[in-house]
Amino acid sequence: MTIWGERLTRDWLRVVVALWLAACVWFLWQRWGVIHWFALPDTDDNIRMTQVRDWLHGQGWYDLRQYRLDPPRGFDIHWSRLVDLPIAGIVLLVRPVFGGIVAEKTAAALAPMLPMLVAMVAMALTARRLVAPGAYALGAALVLGCVNVVAMFMPLRIDHHGWQLAMLAVGIAGLADERGARGGITVALATVLSLVIGLELMPFLALLGGAIVLRWVWDEAEAPRLSAYALALTGATAIGYVLFTSEANRAPRCDALTPVWLSAILVAGALLFALSHLRGAGRGGRLAAAVGAGGLLAAAFALVWPDCLGRPEHVSPELDRLWLSNVKEARPITMQKPGVILQMAFMPTIGLVGTLLALWRARRDPQRLPGWLAVFALAALSCAMLFWQTRIATAAQLIGTVGVTALGWGLLRWIAALGAPVAARVAGGAAALGLLSGLGAYYAAKLIPADPPTARSKAITQATRRCPTLPALAPIARLPATTVMTFVDLGPRLIAVTHHSAIAGPYHRNGAAILDIHHAFDGPPEQARAIARRHGATLLLTCPNMAESTIYRARSPHGFYAQLASGKRFPWLEPVPLPGHSPYRLWRIR
């Protein structure tokens, strides 16, 4: 290794930070237009910004109700304030100098890229520990090649998924740590922070803990790792519950860090700590003890919290049929288009292959073998879960980068050993990494022939993009503040950029309000009028051809919305004129 190579290996953290800064500059330049227009890409991003804004204007730390959805009672948002902290911090730094609007745009642009740094550093650490000291740059760079993962770190993507992915990466790095106690604490803290944010990655977090237990089962010398993990898990979970659990989550609910999961983790931590002090039992005895502890925990959970054994959302069959089953990311990968399947599944699949090869090479390496076994279990689970829901794709791609790093590093070393000219070796290495990375699959997916867009699909795409924009909502924002009956997916955007309130937003704990909107648009006109009156709505706002509207028209061709869209007039609706170029239609409810 040359002097420069040794220096780059020694200064790995600076190299990763420089790579992250370069990516940030590129993303800011690329997304400057949407930053300027405050085009928050998702309903959750809009609610997150509204939540931060309400907190900075005096709403309580533990009060996460959104009072402008279904007012005056409000909507119960099942999140925590952990992800609000960096957003609020940037707003407070920028607002005194540039004002509130610029401060919010700056926070929305910068905050999502902070967890990207954490993820890149963690994957670089994993590459150093499992692949080779010099493989860190490849591990960090491959994070940027995961299209679905990078989308969670893009400017304006201020929802919590980026931080959860970062914690998953930190947990994997902890599993690869050769220092047992430090690795156990790292996995525990990453697990708790992810759980404080949300439960979406619970299967992977459980597998991280299971890998630590299995390491102890195989080698009693791993007891310090297990003991440190157990103590940090219980202590950090208790602290996280006290600091971040909202008032609504103090009730025994199944979809957040509530007393349900607090009690389960405390009991699990106590059992794991007791296991770590078991001496002289042999592998069979340790395995039997671990299985017994797991069975005891599962039985206690089923006995005390039987309602949480099914879906944590606890939505009604009607709500699932009318709303949740139509959420695209909740569908399996087999229901996606070929290009989407290639883009989502390529990195996890190649990563699984790379992990298997690395596992074979490390079969006689006692330091790296346990880490690769854990990564293989995570990679196999993530690939399997794609056939359940495609929302797993981001975690699956991130996990896949570990195996792809090992595969790419071996390929680069093979190319470097060839007797070809330097330029040829560089070009060959770049081409190989392009094919292995998710970027290769991304561009290949664009080459797959797709059905040509019809006039109808073009209209739907245009309306779905145009209606949430600031110019489109500006005329509505100038009207006196009131409660507006509109689509479920428009509610969060409406309250984020206007002073109005809405009836519903796409959040499962508030299924009654979501069903009211569906019943209003699906049912007869008088039912819609009664629902609007019950919620105190004085305006009716629709966006013709927006994606959600197509569900009502297809499902209920004689329902209220279908009649409204066809131009039928109703005596209790008074049209409100909007600018000729507006994509909206607005009525005053008499």
N, C-alpha and C positions, 0 to 999 in steps of 0.2 A: 504494500500500500504506500502511495506517495505521501509526502508531507502534507500536500493540500487535501488528500483524501482523509488522512488522520485528523486534520483540523476540522474538516466538514463533519466527520463522524463525532468528534468531541463537541462541536458547537451545534448539535442537531436541533436544539430548541430554537436557536436563532434562525436557522434555515426554515423550519416549519412556520415560524411567525412571519418571516419574509414572504413565504409562499402564500400564507393566509392574507397578508396585506395586499399582495398583488391580486388575489382573487377578489378581495373586497373592492378594490379600485375598479376592476373590470365589471363587477356586478352593479356598482353604483352608476357607472357610465351607461351600462346596458339598460338599466331600469330607471334612468333619470326621468323619463316621461311619466311613468306610472307613479313615481314618487311625487312629482310636481302636482299631479292630479289626485293624489291621495287615494289611489285605486286599490284599496285593501282587497286582496284577492278572494277572501272567503268570509262566510258569515261569522265564523269564530274570531277572525281577525278584527272585524268590526265590533263585536261584543267585547273583545279584549281591550280595545282602545277606549270604548265607552266605560268599561269597568275601571280602567286606570284613571280616566278623567273624573268619574264620579268619586273615586277615592281621594284624589287630589283636591276635590271641592268639598270634602268633609264627610263623605260616607264612611262608616266604621270599618276598621280593619277586618273584623270577622263578619261583616254584613256584605254578602256577595249577591244579594237579590238585585235583579235588574228591574227597577220600579217603572220603567217606561215601556216594558213589555207586559201586556195584560194589566194596565193600571186600574185601580191604585194598589192592588195587592202585590203585583209584581211577579216576575219569573224567578224561580230558584235555579241559579247557575251553580253546578256542582264542582267548580274549580277551587283552587286556592290562590293566594296572592303571591306565591313564590315567583311566578313568571312576570308578575306586574312590577317587581322591584327594579330590574334594569331599565324597563320602559319608563317608569316614573322618574328614575334617577336622571336619565337623559333629558326628559322634559324639564325637570327642575333646574338643570344646568343651563339649558339653552333659553328657556322662557324669559328670564329677566333681561336678556340682551336682544333677542329677536322676536319675542312675542309668542303667544300660545300656538298659533297655526304653524309657524315654522318649527317650533319646538316639537309638536306632535309628528310632523313629517320627518324631522330628523330622528326622533326616537324610533319611529316605524321603519326607517331606512337602516339604522345602525344596529338596533337591538337583536334582530334575527341572526346577524352574522357573528355575535359573541359565542353562542353555542357551537358554531362551525369551528371556531378556534379550538374549543375544548375537544371536539370530536377528532380534529386533525392531530392534535397533540397526543390524544389517547391512542389513535390508530398507529401513529409513529412509534409510540412506546411499545405497543404490541408487536410491531414489526421488528424492532430492535431485540425484543426478548425471545420471540419465537422463530424468526427467520434469520436475520443477521444484523449486526450493528449498523451496517451501511444501508440497510433496506428501509430505514425510517422515512426517507423522502418519498419513496414509492408508495409506502403505506398511507402517508398523508395526502399525496397527490391523487390517489385512487378514490378518496372520499369525494373529490371534486368531479370524478367521472361518473358517479352514481346519480343519474338524472333525477330520480324520485327523491333521493336524499337531499341533493342540492336545492331542490324546490322548497324544502322546509327551512333552508337557511337564507333564502333570497330576501332582499329588502322588501318590507311591508308584510312579510309572513310572520307576524308577531305572535301567533298562537303558540301553544305549548309543545308541539311535536318536535321542534328542533332541539329543545332542551332535553326531552326524553331520549332522543337518539344520542345526544351527547353523553347522557348518563349510561346508556347501554354500552357505548364505546369505552367509557371509563371502567365499567364493570369487567369488560373483556380484558382490558389492560391489567386490572387487578388480578384476574385469574392467571395471567401469564407472569406475574411477579414472582421472582425466586425467593423473595423474603416473605416468609409465611404470614407473620402477624400484619405486616404492612399491606400485603395483598388482601388478607381477610377484611381489614378495616376499609380498604378502598372499595371492595365489592359491596360491603354493607352500606357505606355512605352513598354510593351511586344508586343502590337499590332504594334506599329510603327517600332520597331526593326525587327519584322517578315516581315513587308511590305518592309522595306529597303532591306532585303535579297531576297525576292521574293514573289509572289502572290499565291503560291500553297495552303496556308491555309486560303485564304480570306473568304470562307464561315464560318469557325469557328471563325475567328476574328470578323466578322460582328455579329455573334451570341453572342459573349462576350459583345460587345457594346449594343446589343439589350437587354441582360439580365439586364444591368445596367439601361436602360431606363424603363424596366418593373418593376424593384424594385421601381423606383421613382413613376411610375404610381400607384402602390399599396400603397405606403407609402410616403407622402410628406416629411417626415423627411429624406428621402434618397437624398434630393436635393444636399447636399454637395458632396456626392459621384458622382452624375451626373455632377455637375459643375466642380469638379476637373478632372474628366475624359475628359470633353470637352476641358478644357484649356490645359491639358497635351497633348491630342491628336493633337490639332492644332499646338501647339508650337513645340512639338517633331517632327511632320511630316515636318514642315517647316525646322527645323534644319537638320533633316535626309536628306531631299532633297538637301539642300545646300552642305552638307558634303559628301554625298555618291552617288548622282545621276551622272552617267557617261555622257560624251558628247553625246553619241548616244541616251540616255534616256531623253535628253532635248526636244526631239521631242514628239508630242502627240501620243505615242504608248499605247497599251492596256495591255501589258504583263509585266509591271514593274512599279515602282514608278516614273511615268512621270508626265508632267503637267495634264494629264487626272485625275489620282488618287489624285494628290496634290490638285487640285481645288475641287474635290468631298469631300475630307476629311476636307478641310478648311470650306467649306459651311456646311457640316454636324456638325462640331464642333461648328460653330456659332449658328446653329439652336438648338443644344443640350444645349448650354450655356443659350440661351434665355429661353428654356423650364424650366431649373433648377430654374429660377427666377419667374416662374408662381406661384402665391399664391392663395389659397382659391378656387380652381376650382373644388375640389372633384375628386374622381377616374374617373368618367365618363368624366369630363372635361379634366383631364390630359391625358386620353386615346385618346380622340378626338384630342387634341393638338399634341400628339405624332404621331398619324396616319396621321394627316395633314402635319406635318413636314416631315415624311417619304415620303408621296406622292409628296410633293413639290420637295424634293431632287431627287426622281426617275424621275420625269417629266423633271427637269432641266438637269439631266444627259442624258436622252434619247434625249433631244433636242440639247444639245451641243456636245455630243459624241455618236452619233447613231452607229458608227462603232464598238463600244466596247460592244454592247449588245449581240453579239454572242460569238464565241470562241475567246479568247484573242490572240491565236497564229496567227490567220489570215492566215492559210495555204491554199493553193489552193486545189481544189478537187483532182487534180492529185497527188499532194504531199501527201495528206492524204491517198489516195488509195495505192500508191506505198510504202510509208514509215511509216507515223505516225500510221496507222491502224495496222501495224505489231509490234508496240511496246507493249511488253507483259503487262507492268504495266498499260497501258491505256485501258485494257480490263476489263469487269465486272467480279465479283467473280464467276458468274455462268459459265464462260468459262474456269475456272481453274480446275485442277485435284482435286479429293476428298481429298487427303492429304493436299494439299495447302489450300483448303477451310477450313478444320478443323483448321489448324494452324493459318490462318488469322482471322477467324470469332469467334473462341472460346472465346478469352478474351473480345472482344466487346460485345458478347452476354451475357456472365456471368456478365460482368460489368453492362449491362443494367438491368438485373434482380436484381442485388444487389442495383442499384440506385433506382429502384422502391420500394424495401423493405425499404431502408433507407428513402426514401421520405415519405412513409406511417408512419414510426416511428417518423419522424420530423414534422408531419402535425400540431402539436400544439406547436412547438418550433419556435418562431418568429425570433430567431437568425440564426438557421441552415436551416430553410425551404427555404428561397430565394436561398441560395447556392446550395441546392440539386435540386431545380427546374431548375437552370441553368445547372447543371451537367447532369440532365436528358435530357434536350433539346440537349446538345452537344452529349450525348451518342446516342440518337435516330437519330440525323442527321448523325452521323458517320456510324452507322449501315446501314442506308438507302443508303448512298453514296457508300458503297461497291458494290452495284448493278450497279453503274455507272463506277467506275474505282477502280482497286485494289491498286493503289498507295495511296489510303486513308487509307489502313490497318494500317500503322504506327501510324497515328493520332488517329484512332479508338481504337487501342490497348492501347495507352497512356491514352486516356480518360476513357477507361474501367477499368483501375487500381483503379480509385476512388471508383466505385461501388464494385469491387472485394475486396478492402481494408475493406469496411464496412461489406461485407459478411464474409470475413475471420476473422475479429476482433470479430464479434458476435459468430462465430463458435468456436474460441479459448476460449472465455469466457465461452461458454457452456461446452466445454471439460474440462476446468480448474475446473468447479464447480462439475464435476462428482466425485464420491468417489473412482475412480480407482487409482492404484498405480501411482507414479510420472512418472516412465518409460513408462507406458502405455499411460498416458496423453500426454507426449512429443511425443511419436511415433504417436499417433492419430492426434495430431496437425500438425506434419510434413507431414503426409500422406494427411490430408485434404487440407493443403496449396499447396501441390504438385499437387493435382487434380484441385484446383481452379486456380492456376497460369498458365501462358502460357506455362511453361515448360512441364506440364502434357500433354497438347494438342500437343506439339512438338514431344514428344516421342510416343504418341498415333498415330500420323499421320504416323510415320515410320512403324507402324504395319499394315497399310492399304495395301492390295495387290496392286501392280502396274504391269503394263504390262512389261514383261521382256525386257531388252534392246536388240535391234537387232544389228547386226554388223554395220549397217549404223548409228544408233544413237550413238553407242560407238565411231565411227570415228568422228562424229560431235562434241561430247563432248570433245574428246581428242584434236582435232584441235582448238576448241574455247578456251580451257585452255592453250594450249602450244604456240600458235602463239604470244600472247602478252608478253611472258616472255623475260627477258633480254638475256638469252643465244640464243634464237631464233632470236632476232633482232640484236645481236652483229655483224654478218657479214654485214648486211645492213648498220649499223651505221659506219662501217669502209670505206664505199664508199664516194667519194666526195659529198658534200652537193648539193642537187638538189630538184626539186619538183617531188613528187611521186604520180602517180595515183593508188589508192588502194581503198579498201572498206571504206564505210562511217564510220563504227564503228572502223576501224583501224587507222583513221586519228589522233585522239587525242593521242593515245598511241605512234604512230610513232613520233610525234613532241615532246612528253614529254621525250623520252629516246634516241632520236637520234638528229642529227643536220639537218635532212631533213625537208622539208615542204610537206604538203598534200593538196589535192583539197578540201575535204569536211570533215565535222564532223556532228554529229546528233543534230543540233541546228536550230530551226524552222525559225529564222529570215533570214537564208541563204538558203532558199529553192531552189534557182536557181542552186547552186553548188551541192546540194544533188540530184536534178533531173538530172543534167548532169552525175553524176556517175551512176545513175540508167539507164539513156538512153544509156550510153556507154556500160554497161554490158548486157542490154536487147536487144539492137539494132544490126544492122549489123556491121561488123568489121570496115568499112571505117568511120562510124559515131563515133566509139570509137576513131579512130585515129584523127579525126577532133577535138573531144572534148579534147583529150590530148594536141594537138597542141595549141588549144585556151587557155588552162590554163598553157602552158609552161612546161608541165610534160615531163621529159626525161627518167623516169623509170616507169615500170608497175609492181606492186607487188600484188600477190594474195596468199591466204592461202587456199588451197583446203580443202573442207569439213567444213570450218568455218561456223557458223550458218548463217551469212548474205549471203554466197555464195549459200546456198541451195535455197534461195528465187529466185535468178536469174535463176538457173537451172530449178526450177519448173515452174516459170512463163514464161520463154522464152527458151524452149528446143532447139531452133535453133538460139538463140542469140549469141553475141560475146563471152560472158563468157562460155556458154555451149560448144561452139566449142573449146575454149581455154582449158577448163578442160578436154575435150575428147582427147587432144593431137594434135589438128590441128595446123599447123605452118603458120605464116604469114610473108611475106617478109619484112614488116616494123617493125617486132619485132625480136630483136637479143637476144637469151637466155644468161643470165649471170649465170655462175656456182656458186653454193652455196655448203657448206659442205654437205656430203651425208646424214647427220641426220637432215638437216634443214626441217621444215614443210612448208617452203615457196617455191614459184616459182617466179623468177625475170627475167624481160626482159628489155633490153635497147630499147627505142623508137627511131627509125631512122627518 
